[in-house]
Amino acid sequence: MHILTTLVATLLCSSYNVRLAVAQQEEQASTEYTKDDEFKDAVMNVSNTYRKQHNATALAWNGSLAEGAAEWSERCVFEHSGGPTGENLSSGYRNASASIIAWGHERVDYDFKKGGFSKETGHFTQLVWKATTSFGCGRTECNGEGGKEAPGWFVVCNYYPPGNVIGAFTENVQGQVPEEEQPEGPRVSAGWCLWGGGEVGWKGSSEVVWVAVFVSCLGLWVM
């Protein structure tokens, strides 16, 4: 009887902890999108963590780029603006951090030795492009269904100078470097999980394309 009671108590405790973790994740998801300061902090931290790991200096926040990105996101149409900047799109992710992580995670498919452009890794290469010095992001809750309507929260980030310049990948996209060789920047955060999936799209100097992806739950949001 004592063993059974202990087992039931353990299961109840575990169930409570899971519900609590989910509730905390949903709260984080909500505030990263709904609060301007938390949205900015999230996209800057994740973006510059990836850049640091690939020996690129931290991006500065550009208010003009952010304003343009916000205006474009308000259209709730999952397509590129065609403007003069680099541009990454994501939609349908639970929080702002996960939206950027979806781009960064493409590095597992990038050929650092060969370099060059690939539609499967275009978000990542723009994200860590060394010659890019500033960016700005905006978001809108769209919850579209079907066609080009953006699902869930639609995130747009604009970059200047734009990346993905044909012929310049080798010097602008570097492999991961040891921590002691990384430039100054934010520390890696652990324990994040990408809940569900969404859509991502990129635009660089070479061409425009968008692709749908699904990202699974990860123990660490950067490697």
Secondary structure, DSSP 4 states (H G I P E B T S, - for coil): -HHHHHHHHHHHHHHHHHHHHHHHHHHHHHHHHH-HHHHHHHHHHHHHHHHHHTT-PPPEE-HHHHHHHHHHHTT-B-S----SSEEEEEES-SSHHHHHHHHHGGGGG--TTT----TTTHHHHHHH-TT--EEEEEEEE----STTBPPSEEEEEEEES----TT-HHHH------GGGSPS-PPPPBS----S-EEEEEE-SS-EEEEEE-----SBS--
